[in-house]
Amino acid sequence: MQHSSTPAQRWWARGAFVAWIAAIVVLVATEGAIGLTLLVVGLIGAVVVLIGGYWFLAKRGVGRWLGLGVAVAAVIAVLVIFLWQDAIVVAIVTIALLGLGGAAARRAMHTKAPEWMPTTRTPPPLRPFIVMNPRSGGGKVVTFDLQRKAEALGAEVALLDGPGHVDVAALVRDAVDRGADLLGVAGGDGTQAQVAGICAEHDLPLLVISAGTRNHFALDLGLDRDDPSTCLAALTDGEEVRVDLGLIGDRPFVNNASFGAYAEIVQSPEYRDNKNKTILSMLPDLLDPTQGSRLTVRTGARTLTDQQAILISNNPYGSGRLRDLGRRERIDQGVLGIVAGHIASAGEAAALLRRAEFRTVTTLVGDGDVVVDVDRSGDAPAKTQIPVGVDGEALMVPAPVRCSVRPRALRVRLPRERPGVPFMPDPIDFRRLSALALGR
């Protein structure tokens, strides 16, 4: 893809290289050969921290605490060495210059923010129906008085407060049969996905109220996750956007379906009560290359085997960088995002210091169906069912599993005033950055 550049971008690129060169000059000029030694010490320390962290997650008993000790000792050792060489100030200045260089590189790489999904002004609904889960998000429905506020705006509200299990689908389908022209959800992403499927089936708009715990779907729709009551403004002053809907088999998802390590963890009955303890208890088996599930993912002509964890998302997360994996700028591109990971040794954990294209984690875009299966190589019998987390809900599904996307199948009604989706800058491409700095 060809990129045009501006004089400002070229100067930002030059500034980035100046800052990075200055960082090296400061380190070498003030400390001489010792400065380069300290740089190597810092890199080695980072590698040791990753290896110790992997041991902490992948081992039990003495091995786990040994890993934690190694990671802590590495940090302390690096600090002691820098203090011993009286180089703390130099290290701070060097890190600051590296950070300035990174910021300048981001500005140089910055192109205009991509246009968000097109919206359409539509008249307010006449018979909105909203389901609310009082337990979701630590009780946000009650904290923000959502039921009373929604009813004051003319909505019919059904609380999912039992007793016993409440069949959300039956509740919502009954409302559709009675003439509801909008379906809303104040709850977790799993409930929103369930209602979203019914909305797509009947071509009705969905109102997302950010009353869940993490509200990933609300984040990507630009909604206010701190005050879910602001979402109710869509009932009187709103607009619509059409987004894609993911499918695992025939079950809809708005965010993602996860396979492998995380999916097996959320299947545990103890997970809801004590997440951290459950994760630490189960990870050693899941990371063990001889015990944990090994998965295969296929899309088009590309096949990845021997994967420990796979995430299939309704449109790709981020811009290819690991730190952006929790955000999507658009959900209307008609594609699936794929993140597949394999970290089965301390050496592969250390490889995390490299870029996102390293072999332990692979990011792909599926422009057609994506098939996830158990690894059927070897003599071990293949599992007929595998665990999957669909928008955080634990399920068992027959293998192989086919994931697909329905382009712009879901209408979502949004308030016109909303914080907006966080902008994710392009990742730094050093070849392009060099070309910019040289004026090409």
Summary of the structure (lengths in Angstrom):
residues: 440
radius of gyration: 25.0
end to end distance: 14.7
largest distance: 79.3
contacts: 1414
relative contact order: 0.13
helix: 42%
strand: 23%
